[in-house]
């Protein structure tokens, strides 16, 4: 198990030369059966990281460049009348895949963004009164520019809540940026990347993640963290039960990445910002999950809630 994960991390790291912690984050989401939203300014490697992850897995991969004129049917599929058979035939959209890259998701209209909601929450798509299951594993990797950029639409709160994590990449170190200029991974390494793990092996790793033990004291710790956010003076909406479940599952996946079948407090603490910052609503901002303020409040909560021994 550890060898597979090391191989996957190394394969992604050969192409994405930025912060190695970002690779850990997307791998955590993969193990936890979660979706990941990569938010940052243009040009820092969001699409490269997402594509490297998808191409490292031997399964189906689809990418959609989201634009304001994109329709829900462009993602989900559409029924077309076949004159020969005199019947309607459903043509699957790009979401019928294993790893779906939604590039610049916040450039699509809210209606198109919401079209992904059922796929992300239920792993299914309903069209023409018929529900079609999506093949497993299924993961959405979405990228977006900060909502202050022109031509973007903030994601609805219920859509944000379906992402296990929202992560930021930041600018690379001077050494890493020099390697990017020298190797040009987007033009060279990315096209040559080969799968190093099978889709069936991903399913096995996900099943093992579900079996990771979380002691009752750690369960109580997660509940205490969530409860503290719900009564915090600076928050209008705190961590929901779904958010607490997501934090627990991310902790299990982090334990697997570290070669353990049990969780420790650090597995929870290290995940609370990427898992929960986009799920809370601050009183002082109109936008949901404002990054800086929400993270500051969560850090304060972590400082005041006693960590289990």
BAFI-3210 file (N, C-alpha, C; in Angstrom, 3 decimals, decimal comma, padded with zeros to 6 digits):
// residues 309
n [1|2|3|4|5|6|7|8|9|10|11|12|13|14|15|16|17|18|19|20|21|22|23|24|25|26|27|28|29|30|31|32|33|34|35|36|37|38|39|40|41|42|43|44|45|46|47|48|49|50|51|52|53|54|55|56|57|58|59|60|61|62|63|64|65|66|67|68|69|70|71|72|73|74|75|76|77|78|79|80|81|82|83|84|85|86|87|88|89|90|91|92|93|94|95|96|97|98|99|100|101|102|103|104|105|106|107|108|109|110|111|112|113|114|115|116|117|118|119|120|121|122|123|124|125|126|127|128|129|130|131|132|133|134|135|136|137|138|139|140|141|142|143|144|145|146|147|148|149|150|151|152|153|154|155|156|157|158|159|160|161|162|163|164|165|166|167|168|169|170|171|172|173|174|175|176|177|178|179|180|181|182|183|184|185|186|187|188|189|190|191|192|193|194|195|196|197|198|199|200|201|202|203|204|205|206|207|208|209|210|211|212|213|214|215|216|217|218|219|220|221|222|223|224|225|226|227|228|229|230|231|232|233|234|235|236|237|238|239|240|241|242|243|244|245|246|247|248|249|250|251|252|253|254|255|256|257|258|259|260|261|262|263|264|265|266|267|268|269|270|271|272|273|274|275|276|277|278|279|280|281|282|283|284|285|286|287|288|289|290|291|292|293|294|295|296|297|298|299|300|301|302|303|304|305|306|307|308|309]
n.u [000,822|001,840|003,943|002,624|001,388|003,622|004,777|002,799|002,834|005,442|005,304|003,485|004,877|007,005|006,117|004,490|005,954|005,706|004,597|005,060|003,186|000,736|000,398|000,084|-002,368|-004,230|-004,005|-004,947|-007,649|-008,339|-008,056|-010,007|-012,354|-013,179|-013,812|-011,833|-011,093|-009,117|-007,829|-006,477|-004,320|-003,921|-001,553|000,056|000,143|-002,190|-003,794|-001,868|-001,198|-003,684|-004,079|-001,815|-002,322|-004,632|-003,682|-001,882|-003,252|-004,552|-007,138|-010,302|-010,278|-011,395|-011,666|-012,981|-013,257|-014,507|-016,852|-018,679|-020,804|-021,309|-023,464|-025,574|-026,124|-023,887|-022,040|-023,285|-024,607|-026,832|-030,029|-030,573|-032,496|-032,851|-033,301|-033,359|-033,884|-036,050|-036,057|-035,027|-031,640|-029,206|-026,500|-023,544|-022,087|-018,967|-018,713|-019,118|-016,920|-013,821|-011,938|-012,606|-011,810|-012,624|-012,019|-011,350|-013,821|-015,409|-015,935|-018,059|-021,660|-023,915|-025,998|-024,866|-022,744|-024,183|-025,091|-023,295|-023,717|-025,309|-023,802|-021,438|-022,261|-023,822|-022,700|-023,961|-026,077|-028,940|-031,114|-033,722|-035,582|-034,325|-031,988|-028,574|-025,859|-022,519|-019,305|-017,009|-013,634|-014,734|-013,983|-013,944|-011,916|-011,518|-010,627|-010,112|-010,023|-009,389|-012,372|-012,410|-011,507|-012,325|-015,241|-015,981|-017,960|-019,024|-018,987|-021,960|-023,082|-023,936|-022,693|-019,967|-019,766|-019,702|-017,168|-014,444|-012,040|-010,684|-007,986|-004,964|-002,240|-000,080|002,887|005,745|008,879|011,994|013,936|012,355|010,932|012,966|013,535|011,170|011,351|013,503|012,855|010,291|007,665|004,924|004,949|006,587|007,159|004,520|003,048|004,243|003,738|003,005|000,576|000,662|-000,746|-003,564|-007,105|-008,601|-006,889|-006,965|-009,571|-009,268|-007,498|-009,133|-011,078|-009,534|-008,958|-011,416|-011,422|-009,706|-008,937|-010,574|-010,228|-012,517|-012,006|-010,906|-012,998|-014,742|-013,213|-013,320|-016,047|-016,151|-014,607|-016,237|-018,579|-017,662|-017,228|-019,810|-020,846|-019,246|-018,327|-017,573|-018,541|-021,154|-022,244|-021,294|-019,202|-020,811|-022,612|-022,016|-019,615|-018,064|-018,022|-016,575|-014,112|-013,314|-013,039|-011,019|-008,963|-008,643|-007,697|-005,297|-003,899|-003,536|-001,852|000,376|001,106|-000,310|-002,859|-004,559|-005,806|-004,283|-004,166|-002,901|-003,588|-006,121|-005,890|-004,162|-005,793|-007,967|-008,120|-007,972|-010,206|-012,369|-012,450|-013,775|-016,355|-017,530|-019,228|-018,511|-019,324|-018,537|-018,144|-019,494|-019,147|-019,081|-017,151|-014,751|-011,351|-008,999|-010,111|-011,820|-009,980|-008,406|-010,218|-010,716|-008,177|-007,993|-010,004|-008,931|-006,779|-008,063|-009,560|-009,210|-006,681|-006,816|-005,053]
n.v [-001,200|001,305|001,511|001,804|004,302|005,935|005,711|006,923|009,534|010,294|010,191|012,215|014,353|014,540|016,058|018,180|020,781|022,342|023,162|020,401|019,612|020,133|018,023|015,935|016,716|016,436|013,706|012,795|013,506|011,788|009,230|009,467|009,442|011,915|015,192|017,803|021,242|023,455|026,467|029,417|032,057|032,698|030,648|029,247|026,525|024,980|023,486|021,736|020,196|018,925|017,509|015,879|014,190|012,847|011,552|009,839|007,713|004,661|004,905|006,196|009,518|012,823|016,142|019,384|022,605|025,183|027,662|030,808|030,379|027,700|024,891|022,931|020,412|020,074|019,052|016,898|015,336|014,397|013,544|012,146|011,947|009,007|008,310|005,898|003,849|004,943|005,914|007,618|008,223|008,217|010,321|010,283|012,763|014,525|014,122|011,492|009,653|008,674|010,346|013,647|016,670|019,837|022,644|025,927|026,383|028,363|030,116|029,267|029,473|029,828|027,953|025,937|025,193|024,059|021,797|019,838|019,037|016,782|014,701|014,951|014,578|012,234|010,473|010,016|010,705|012,412|012,483|013,235|011,935|009,613|007,938|007,665|005,754|006,625|005,481|003,893|004,370|007,751|011,079|014,558|017,082|020,315|023,538|026,960|030,520|033,218|034,753|037,472|038,051|039,220|038,188|035,891|033,598|033,292|030,160|028,365|027,947|025,338|023,851|024,307|022,967|020,348|019,778|018,098|019,274|022,567|023,959|025,908|026,773|028,567|030,558|029,066|028,051|029,882|028,045|025,914|027,264|027,895|025,334|024,809|026,661|025,570|022,855|022,937|021,598|021,507|021,502|019,393|017,118|016,525|015,485|013,055|011,555|008,565|006,084|004,893|003,519|001,405|001,690|-000,151|-000,613|001,835|001,756|-000,292|000,949|003,000|001,512|000,456|002,809|003,412|001,647|002,568|003,262|005,446|006,630|006,964|009,258|010,945|011,207|012,635|014,914|015,987|016,574|018,498|020,540|021,210|022,015|024,248|026,076|026,633|028,253|030,437|033,858|035,234|033,862|033,180|030,843|027,682|024,697|022,061|018,928|017,358|018,508|017,782|015,010|014,933|015,924|013,871|011,753|012,731|012,745|009,986|009,265|010,685|009,323|006,868|007,694|008,143|005,634|004,340|002,544|003,759|006,775|009,871|012,841|014,857|014,224|015,203|017,931|018,910|018,932|020,577|023,246|023,140|021,472|022,625|025,462|026,529|025,896|027,311|030,339|033,670|036,445|038,972|039,213|039,186|037,139|033,597|031,522|033,099|033,187|034,167|035,260|033,170|031,112|032,238|032,294|029,549|028,657|029,872|028,506|025,919|026,390|026,775|024,526|021,639|019,265|015,768|013,491]
n.w [000,000|000,904|-000,886|-003,346|-002,959|-002,570|-005,078|-006,636|-005,595|-006,276|-009,051|-009,690|-008,616|-010,355|-012,392|-011,428|-009,899|-007,704|-004,386|-002,332|-000,419|-001,540|-003,286|-001,472|-000,433|-002,590|-002,989|-000,555|-000,795|-002,883|-001,688|000,256|-001,087|-001,972|-003,400|-004,889|-004,711|-006,332|-005,748|-006,911|-008,125|-011,692|-013,464|-011,610|-011,593|-011,292|-013,143|-014,126|-011,857|-011,354|-013,770|-013,803|-011,613|-012,570|-014,886|-013,796|-012,898|-013,975|-015,544|-016,751|-017,988|-018,136|-019,359|-018,963|-020,170|-018,554|-019,374|-019,633|-021,464|-021,427|-021,246|-018,990|-020,197|-021,749|-020,026|-018,677|-020,595|-023,337|-024,723|-027,875|-030,798|-032,595|-035,844|-037,224|-035,348|-034,206|-031,628|-028,617|-027,890|-025,360|-025,101|-023,529|-021,405|-020,630|-017,889|-017,297|-016,341|-014,714|-013,409|-013,317|-014,653|-013,984|-015,334|-014,372|-012,946|-011,821|-013,853|-015,232|-015,541|-012,700|-013,014|-014,618|-012,984|-010,874|-012,093|-011,682|-009,132|-008,234|-009,324|-007,855|-005,205|-005,145|-006,915|-009,333|-012,182|-013,134|-015,780|-018,046|-016,452|-015,693|-013,676|-013,771|-012,856|-011,924|-012,888|-010,652|-009,441|-008,742|-009,173|-008,790|-009,863|-009,494|-010,734|-009,943|-010,355|-008,038|-006,688|-007,070|-009,562|-012,844|-014,668|-013,331|-011,346|-008,086|-006,377|-005,472|-002,056|-001,329|-003,278|-002,819|-000,414|-001,167|-001,925|-000,674|000,060|-000,138|-001,627|-001,759|-003,838|-003,935|-004,649|-006,236|-004,677|-005,130|-006,057|-007,012|-008,985|-010,746|-011,676|-013,022|-015,127|-016,424|-017,024|-018,112|-017,575|-018,332|-021,087|-021,723|-019,743|-018,911|-021,059|-021,366|-019,157|-017,385|-016,351|-012,971|-011,166|-010,788|-011,482|-010,011|-007,893|-006,636|-005,646|-003,767|-001,971|-001,082|000,235|002,310|003,627|004,756|006,863|008,767|012,139|014,385|017,464|020,282|021,770|019,891|018,122|019,765|019,955|017,350|017,266|019,284|018,148|015,944|017,280|018,668|016,610|015,861|017,786|017,769|017,982|015,669|013,526|011,266|010,304|011,351|011,392|009,819|010,484|008,200|007,480|009,695|009,357|006,975|007,841|009,562|007,714|006,066|007,921|008,327|005,774|005,735|007,701|006,389|004,296|005,787|006,503|008,555|010,417|012,112|013,605|014,651|016,736|015,179|012,569|012,321|013,033|011,046|008,861|009,237|008,242|005,271|004,888|006,217|006,045|003,832|004,372|006,388|007,360|007,629|009,796|009,106|006,397|003,100|001,318|001,107|003,226|003,345|002,703|004,320|006,744|007,653|008,018|010,020|012,159|012,488|013,214|015,674|017,036|017,109|018,810|021,249|021,867|023,692|023,057|022,624|024,780]
ca.u [000,000|002,709|004,708|001,740|001,200|004,901|004,929|001,876|003,354|006,644|004,920|002,897|005,933|007,909|005,512|004,140|007,176|005,406|004,554|004,743|002,005|-000,437|000,258|-000,504|-003,775|-005,068|-003,994|-005,866|-009,009|-008,539|-008,263|-011,217|-013,479|-013,614|-013,483|-010,926|-011,155|-007,811|-008,089|-005,304|-004,181|-003,472|-000,143|000,843|000,209|-003,416|-004,186|-000,803|-001,363|-004,886|-003,863|-000,810|-003,020|-005,526|-002,920|-001,107|-004,161|-004,940|-008,599|-010,799|-010,041|-012,012|-011,441|-013,883|-012,912|-015,801|-017,003|-020,028|-021,842|-021,437|-024,760|-025,521|-026,086|-022,516|-021,311|-023,987|-025,016|-028,110|-030,724|-030,691|-033,443|-032,286|-034,356|-033,395|-034,535|-037,212|-035,935|-034,027|-030,422|-028,498|-025,073|-022,928|-021,213|-017,621|-018,724|-019,123|-015,511|-013,333|-011,397|-013,143|-011,170|-013,447|-011,045|-011,942|-015,222|-016,190|-016,261|-019,353|-022,814|-024,382|-026,814|-023,969|-022,037|-025,087|-025,313|-022,351|-024,010|-025,728|-022,668|-020,462|-022,797|-024,444|-022,025|-025,004|-026,596|-030,343|-031,565|-034,919|-036,256|-033,554|-030,767|-027,469|-024,742|-021,186|-018,331|-016,088|-013,686|-015,140|-013,428|-013,931|-010,830|-011,908|-009,730|-010,767|-009,313|-010,100|-013,610|-012,270|-011,171|-013,482|-015,775|-016,134|-019,172|-018,756|-019,710|-023,008|-022,642|-024,135|-021,698|-018,698|-019,814|-019,464|-015,728|-013,812|-011,019|-010,295|-006,567|-004,243|-000,890|000,935|003,976|006,821|010,125|012,895|014,578|011,358|010,603|014,084|013,354|010,064|011,868|014,462|012,249|009,019|006,897|003,640|005,166|007,401|006,911|003,106|002,560|004,891|003,446|002,368|-000,120|001,453|-001,674|-004,789|-008,350|-008,988|-006,032|-007,505|-010,738|-008,762|-006,966|-010,286|-011,696|-008,659|-009,126|-012,641|-011,191|-008,794|-009,582|-010,574|-010,629|-013,645|-011,519|-010,708|-014,349|-015,216|-012,416|-013,912|-017,345|-015,876|-014,183|-017,415|-019,484|-017,074|-017,433|-021,235|-021,154|-018,192|-018,869|-017,232|-019,090|-022,609|-022,512|-020,120|-019,008|-022,010|-022,304|-021,335|-018,240|-017,385|-017,774|-015,493|-012,861|-012,941|-012,589|-009,716|-007,999|-008,373|-006,852|-003,967|-003,261|-003,107|-000,686|001,516|001,367|-000,943|-004,256|-005,230|-005,631|-003,720|-004,708|-002,312|-004,315|-007,297|-005,456|-003,559|-006,810|-009,125|-008,206|-008,425|-011,505|-013,466|-012,460|-014,766|-017,682|-018,060|-019,602|-018,161|-020,298|-018,008|-017,967|-020,654|-018,844|-018,984|-015,851|-013,631|-010,177|-008,158|-010,871|-012,271|-008,826|-008,007|-011,168|-010,500|-006,937|-008,319|-010,787|-007,987|-005,976|-008,845|-010,157|-008,179|-006,304|-006,759|-003,719]
ca.v [000,000|002,469|001,578|002,372|005,726|006,589|005,751|007,929|010,847|010,578|010,411|013,549|015,308|014,684|017,025|019,358|021,096|023,298|022,735|018,971|019,419|020,140|016,654|015,176|017,094|015,814|012,261|012,593|013,547|010,573|008,116|009,704|009,525|013,304|016,061|018,860|022,524|024,111|027,885|030,289|032,966|031,983|030,426|028,626|025,071|024,288|022,487|020,741|019,286|018,127|016,602|014,887|013,203|012,047|010,710|008,857|006,609|003,954|004,891|007,196|010,901|013,806|017,533|020,369|023,999|025,802|029,024|031,307|029,898|026,248|024,465|021,690|019,242|019,915|018,272|015,679|014,546|014,783|012,500|012,478|011,062|008,160|008,082|004,494|003,052|005,705|006,046|008,564|007,613|009,134|010,507|010,679|013,922|014,247|013,776|010,022|009,281|008,378|011,603|014,727|017,957|021,000|023,727|027,259|026,088|029,554|030,902|028,779|030,078|029,049|026,823|024,869|024,726|023,207|020,541|018,861|018,791|015,403|013,827|015,028|014,098|010,915|009,682|009,657|011,805|012,214|013,210|012,658|011,066|008,382|008,124|006,842|005,690|006,885|004,419|004,161|005,571|008,995|012,227|015,842|018,002|021,596|024,667|028,252|031,724|033,917|035,325|038,889|038,185|039,514|037,076|034,685|033,494|032,532|028,891|028,328|027,351|023,887|023,247|024,343|021,974|019,010|019,586|017,699|020,269|023,682|024,178|026,930|026,295|029,574|030,638|028,116|028,609|030,256|026,847|025,185|028,047|027,726|024,017|024,949|027,343|024,690|021,606|023,228|020,351|021,538|021,217|018,193|015,973|016,223|014,641|011,747|010,893|007,254|005,634|004,074|002,839|001,029|002,118|-001,154|-000,410|003,012|001,286|-001,038|001,929|003,687|000,580|000,405|004,075|003,310|000,783|003,212|003,465|006,735|006,386|007,781|010,568|011,762|011,525|013,717|016,102|016,549|017,147|019,719|021,565|021,645|022,723|025,552|027,001|026,988|029,290|031,451|035,198|035,754|033,007|033,109|029,406|026,900|023,409|021,225|017,496|016,869|018,961|016,946|013,725|015,135|016,052|012,532|010,939|013,261|012,272|008,581|009,215|011,159|008,206|005,905|008,268|008,036|004,230|003,903|002,124|004,454|008,226|010,616|014,209|015,653|013,949|016,082|019,330|019,292|018,980|021,411|024,418|022,829|020,788|023,366|026,922|026,911|025,458|028,232|031,665|034,694|037,523|040,247|039,205|038,739|035,927|032,377|030,912|033,975|032,409|034,659|035,386|031,850|030,364|032,805|031,844|028,121|028,523|030,263|027,411|024,818|026,757|026,786|023,214|020,743|018,130|014,517|013,011]
ca.w [000,000|000,983|-002,135|-004,360|-002,699|-002,837|-006,529|-007,138|-005,191|-007,066|-010,442|-009,771|-008,309|-011,497|-013,312|-010,641|-009,172|-006,644|-002,988|-002,198|000,415|-002,414|-003,793|-000,362|-000,294|-003,630|-002,737|000,573|-001,345|-003,664|-000,760|001,049|-002,033|-001,961|-004,522|-004,457|-005,406|-006,296|-005,980|-006,852|-009,267|-012,892|-013,748|-010,538|-011,773|-010,888|-014,145|-014,206|-010,717|-011,565|-014,900|-013,399|-010,791|-013,408|-015,807|-013,031|-012,599|-015,191|-015,642|-017,689|-017,594|-019,028|-018,958|-019,553|-019,932|-018,279|-019,875|-019,320|-022,378|-021,322|-020,748|-018,205|-021,075|-022,249|-019,031|-018,277|-021,753|-023,924|-025,479|-029,292|-031,476|-033,651|-036,822|-037,635|-034,314|-033,741|-030,182|-028,140|-027,361|-024,472|-025,370|-022,268|-021,371|-020,097|-016,467|-017,194|-016,361|-013,367|-012,894|-014,146|-014,399|-014,324|-015,341|-014,177|-012,688|-011,484|-015,044|-015,710|-014,883|-011,546|-013,460|-015,062|-011,793|-010,105|-012,803|-011,141|-007,721|-008,005|-009,631|-006,782|-003,931|-005,251|-007,965|-010,288|-012,987|-013,498|-016,958|-018,678|-015,500|-015,491|-012,902|-014,287|-011,908|-012,456|-012,611|-009,550|-008,609|-009,389|-008,449|-009,482|-009,530|-010,086|-010,516|-010,108|-009,980|-006,952|-007,206|-007,384|-010,965|-013,680|-015,447|-012,520|-010,544|-006,854|-006,293|-004,442|-000,795|-001,309|-004,161|-002,091|000,655|-001,729|-002,076|000,580|000,382|-001,003|-001,358|-002,520|-004,151|-003,654|-005,617|-005,921|-004,165|-006,228|-006,617|-007,801|-010,178|-011,679|-012,306|-013,977|-016,310|-017,105|-017,493|-018,793|-017,445|-019,038|-022,503|-021,924|-018,864|-018,753|-022,154|-021,301|-017,885|-017,537|-015,139|-012,047|-010,270|-011,485|-010,862|-009,003|-006,723|-005,948|-004,893|-002,609|-001,018|-000,488|001,184|003,475|004,337|005,556|008,015|009,711|013,425|015,077|018,850|020,723|022,215|018,693|017,651|020,627|019,617|016,130|017,652|020,048|017,192|015,188|018,188|018,984|015,483|015,761|018,782|017,720|017,761|014,340|012,479|011,106|010,163|011,706|010,711|009,861|010,640|007,003|007,573|010,684|008,691|006,006|008,591|010,030|006,588|005,659|008,925|008,009|004,577|006,119|008,403|005,368|003,621|006,705|006,777|009,792|010,351|013,197|013,541|015,780|016,684|014,101|011,329|012,345|013,071|009,765|007,813|009,550|007,369|003,899|004,867|006,857|005,849|002,811|004,817|007,402|006,867|008,612|009,951|008,628|004,951|002,339|000,579|001,906|003,405|003,028|003,056|005,406|007,979|008,089|008,501|011,299|013,170|012,737|013,985|017,047|017,612|017,374|019,971|022,476|022,140|024,229|022,210|023,414|025,093]
c.u [000,862|003,510|003,884|001,599|002,490|005,127|004,035|002,373|004,553|006,292|004,318|003,976|006,942|007,410|005,160|005,294|006,961|005,432|004,191|003,509|000,726|-000,674|-000,364|-001,997|-004,649|-005,093|-004,906|-007,303|-009,313|-008,845|-009,580|-012,476|-014,046|-013,204|-012,644|-011,087|-009,804|-008,018|-006,808|-005,271|-003,709|-001,961|000,679|000,800|-001,041|-003,773|-003,138|-000,949|-002,561|-004,690|-002,853|-001,433|-003,854|-004,754|-002,046|-001,941|-004,611|-006,462|-009,009|-010,637|-010,688|-011,788|-012,440|-013,410|-014,216|-015,797|-018,426|-021,128|-022,020|-022,776|-024,624|-025,421|-024,694|-021,663|-021,960|-024,312|-026,407|-028,707|-030,960|-031,598|-032,752|-033,403|-034,468|-034,157|-035,815|-037,239|-034,902|-032,849|-029,669|-027,015|-024,422|-022,045|-019,884|-017,609|-018,761|-017,696|-015,105|-012,758|-011,830|-012,506|-012,079|-012,569|-011,761|-013,449|-016,030|-016,340|-017,577|-020,474|-023,224|-025,212|-025,936|-023,159|-022,903|-025,353|-024,406|-022,733|-024,381|-024,577|-021,675|-020,972|-023,305|-023,723|-023,036|-025,452|-028,028|-030,701|-032,761|-035,624|-035,550|-032,276|-029,714|-026,302|-023,424|-020,229|-017,391|-014,671|-014,135|-014,673|-013,485|-012,763|-011,153|-010,846|-010,534|-009,815|-010,066|-011,293|-013,509|-011,954|-012,444|-013,918|-015,913|-017,418|-018,842|-019,584|-020,796|-022,514|-022,800|-023,170|-020,337|-018,634|-019,548|-017,985|-015,141|-012,803|-011,033|-008,848|-006,031|-002,805|000,181|002,002|005,069|008,031|011,016|013,561|013,607|011,005|011,712|013,988|012,236|010,557|012,789|013,775|010,973|008,089|005,581|003,799|005,880|006,944|005,443|002,590|003,144|004,558|002,654|001,641|000,772|000,558|-002,964|-006,014|-008,805|-008,151|-006,469|-008,703|-010,307|-008,223|-008,098|-010,987|-010,857|-008,753|-010,348|-012,429|-010,259|-009,544|-009,461|-011,098|-011,729|-013,196|-011,310|-012,041|-014,911|-014,481|-012,982|-015,239|-017,138|-015,434|-015,384|-018,354|-018,968|-017,280|-018,883|-021,638|-020,128|-018,783|-018,629|-017,831|-020,611|-023,060|-021,222|-020,035|-020,256|-021,633|-021,626|-019,870|-017,439|-017,076|-016,612|-014,147|-012,386|-012,401|-011,238|-008,631|-007,643|-007,424|-005,430|-003,197|-002,746|-001,871|000,571|001,766|000,777|-002,368|-005,051|-004,916|-004,979|-004,241|-004,167|-003,015|-005,540|-006,868|-004,918|-004,589|-007,914|-009,231|-008,640|-009,802|-012,636|-013,533|-013,505|-016,184|-018,313|-018,334|-019,316|-019,218|-019,844|-017,829|-019,226|-020,396|-018,642|-017,538|-014,701|-012,352|-009,445|-008,926|-011,306|-011,112|-008,354|-008,918|-010,936|-009,215|-007,167|-009,092|-009,855|-007,153|-006,742|-009,501|-009,040|-007,948|-006,225|-005,328|-003,417]
c.v [001,258|002,637|002,190|003,875|006,510|006,746|006,830|009,333|011,238|010,897|011,802|014,611|015,491|015,741|018,317|019,658|022,105|022,664|021,250|018,706|019,409|018,751|015,776|015,465|016,400|014,299|011,922|012,574|012,284|009,391|008,239|009,739|010,943|014,035|017,222|020,078|023,211|025,564|028,689|031,156|032,172|031,788|029,774|027,095|024,312|023,163|021,392|019,719|018,368|017,098|015,515|013,802|012,279|011,081|009,685|007,635|005,974|003,796|006,021|008,602|011,818|015,198|018,432|021,758|024,766|027,271|029,497|030,758|028,383|025,890|023,192|020,441|019,013|019,096|016,912|014,764|014,945|013,601|012,983|011,462|010,327|007,798|006,617|003,644|003,693|005,809|007,115|007,801|008,650|009,144|011,069|011,914|013,576|013,859|012,265|009,511|008,907|009,612|012,709|016,036|019,067|022,237|025,079|027,147|027,345|030,527|030,429|029,456|029,239|027,838|025,648|024,319|023,733|021,878|019,439|018,386|017,343|014,439|013,797|014,413|012,668|009,971|009,159|010,914|011,480|013,107|012,477|011,673|009,770|008,722|007,138|006,914|005,970|005,780|004,848|003,694|006,786|010,158|013,454|016,659|019,311|022,648|025,943|029,370|032,391|034,682|036,821|039,102|038,432|038,264|035,793|034,775|032,700|031,251|028,967|027,591|025,832|023,169|023,212|023,227|020,567|018,752|019,212|018,744|021,406|023,999|025,309|026,473|027,295|029,592|029,636|028,828|029,009|029,044|026,075|025,938|027,954|026,385|024,065|025,602|026,442|023,489|021,816|022,005|020,355|021,165|019,891|017,020|015,563|015,290|013,238|010,974|009,612|006,872|004,745|003,313|002,568|001,567|001,154|-001,014|000,828|002,606|000,511|-000,087|002,693|002,805|000,470|001,686|004,030|002,525|001,396|003,567|004,916|006,487|007,360|009,165|011,511|012,123|012,691|015,028|016,781|017,221|018,459|020,856|022,126|022,469|024,119|026,552|027,474|028,075|030,427|032,804|035,710|034,941|033,052|031,667|028,655|025,604|022,549|019,778|016,896|017,284|018,152|015,567|013,833|015,235|014,699|011,678|011,417|012,812|010,809|008,473|009,682|010,074|007,169|006,418|008,150|006,605|003,707|003,433|002,707|005,951|008,765|012,053|015,051|015,418|014,855|017,543|019,780|019,464|019,995|022,629|024,069|022,188|021,700|024,851|027,360|026,523|026,410|029,590|032,678|035,789|038,817|040,309|038,673|037,404|034,753|031,917|031,800|033,371|032,883|034,668|034,019|031,043|030,908|032,321|030,378|027,882|028,873|029,146|026,251|025,124|026,592|025,457|022,273|019,553|016,870|014,072|011,750]
c.w [000,000|-000,291|-003,243|-004,186|-002,942|-004,336|-007,140|-006,823|-006,048|-008,513|-010,636|-009,569|-009,429|-012,475|-012,583|-009,694|-008,054|-005,270|-002,884|-001,347|-000,423|-003,004|-002,710|-000,234|-001,341|-003,468|-001,561|000,081|-002,146|-002,748|-000,008|000,190|-002,082|-003,221|-004,009|-005,348|-005,228|-006,700|-005,852|-008,105|-010,487|-012,920|-012,671|-010,588|-011,386|-011,863|-014,271|-013,083|-010,937|-012,677|-014,553|-012,533|-011,668|-014,294|-015,089|-012,678|-013,913|-015,226|-016,580|-017,108|-018,618|-018,462|-019,677|-019,177|-019,761|-018,671|-019,580|-020,217|-022,337|-020,687|-019,904|-019,071|-021,650|-021,289|-018,792|-019,455|-022,208|-024,678|-026,912|-029,971|-032,621|-034,627|-037,230|-036,627|-033,795|-032,218|-029,843|-027,541|-026,536|-024,811|-024,115|-022,424|-020,718|-018,629|-016,259|-017,385|-014,942|-012,680|-013,842|-013,725|-014,914|-014,220|-015,310|-013,960|-012,405|-012,656|-015,665|-014,941|-013,682|-011,946|-013,885|-013,897|-011,021|-010,786|-012,275|-009,743|-007,444|-008,261|-008,477|-005,483|-003,993|-006,210|-008,972|-011,020|-013,375|-014,678|-017,548|-017,750|-015,205|-014,717|-013,388|-013,321|-012,625|-012,026|-011,489|-009,904|-009,421|-008,532|-009,347|-008,953|-010,251|-009,783|-010,651|-009,722|-008,838|-007,496|-007,485|-008,861|-011,780|-014,434|-014,661|-011,697|-009,276|-006,820|-005,222|-003,204|-000,791|-002,242|-003,472|-001,057|000,143|-002,000|-000,725|001,019|-000,626|-000,646|-002,225|-002,698|-003,753|-004,741|-005,242|-005,323|-005,347|-006,886|-007,501|-009,073|-011,215|-012,396|-013,339|-015,258|-017,117|-017,751|-018,315|-018,757|-018,212|-020,502|-022,735|-021,060|-018,838|-019,846|-022,104|-020,030|-018,125|-016,243|-014,280|-011,071|-011,032|-010,745|-009,783|-007,744|-005,936|-005,103|-003,652|-001,545|-000,336|000,539|002,450|004,301|005,243|006,847|009,054|010,995|013,902|016,483|019,281|021,169|021,028|018,049|018,455|020,331|018,373|016,438|018,413|019,135|016,431|016,057|018,509|017,854|015,414|016,757|018,768|017,326|016,343|013,200|012,466|010,981|010,463|010,910|010,908|010,172|009,410|006,999|008,572|010,111|007,706|006,707|009,090|008,890|006,066|006,633|008,669|006,810|004,872|006,861|007,403|004,638|004,473|007,164|008,059|009,545|011,517|013,075|014,809|015,666|015,530|012,765|011,209|012,219|011,717|008,660|008,051|008,638|005,955|003,838|005,307|006,529|004,833|003,205|005,834|006,758|007,955|008,654|009,275|007,120|004,272|001,672|001,519|002,017|003,018|003,586|004,291|006,719|008,513|008,659|009,851|012,429|013,504|013,516|015,450|017,757|018,001|018,628|021,281|022,821|022,561|023,325|023,067|023,637|024,344]
res [x|x|x|x|x|x|x|x|x|x|x|x|x|x|x|x|x|x|x|x|x|x|x|x|x|x|x|x|x|x|x|x|x|x|x|x|x|x|x|x|x|x|x|x|x|x|x|x|x|x|x|x|x|x|x|x|x|x|x|x|x|x|x|x|x|x|x|x|x|x|x|x|x|x|x|x|x|x|x|x|x|x|x|x|x|x|x|x|x|x|x|x|x|x|x|x|x|x|x|x|x|x|x|x|x|x|x|x|x|x|x|x|x|x|x|x|x|x|x|x|x|x|x|x|x|x|x|x|x|x|x|x|x|x|x|x|x|x|x|x|x|x|x|x|x|x|x|x|x|x|x|x|x|x|x|x|x|x|x|x|x|x|x|x|x|x|x|x|x|x|x|x|x|x|x|x|x|x|x|x|x|x|x|x|x|x|x|x|x|x|x|x|x|x|x|x|x|x|x|x|x|x|x|x|x|x|x|x|x|x|x|x|x|x|x|x|x|x|x|x|x|x|x|x|x|x|x|x|x|x|x|x|x|x|x|x|x|x|x|x|x|x|x|x|x|x|x|x|x|x|x|x|x|x|x|x|x|x|x|x|x|x|x|x|x|x|x|x|x|x|x|x|x|x|x|x|x|x|x|x|x|x|x|x|x|x|x|x|x|x|x|x|x|x|x|x|x|x|x|x|x|x|x|x|x|x|x|x|x]
***
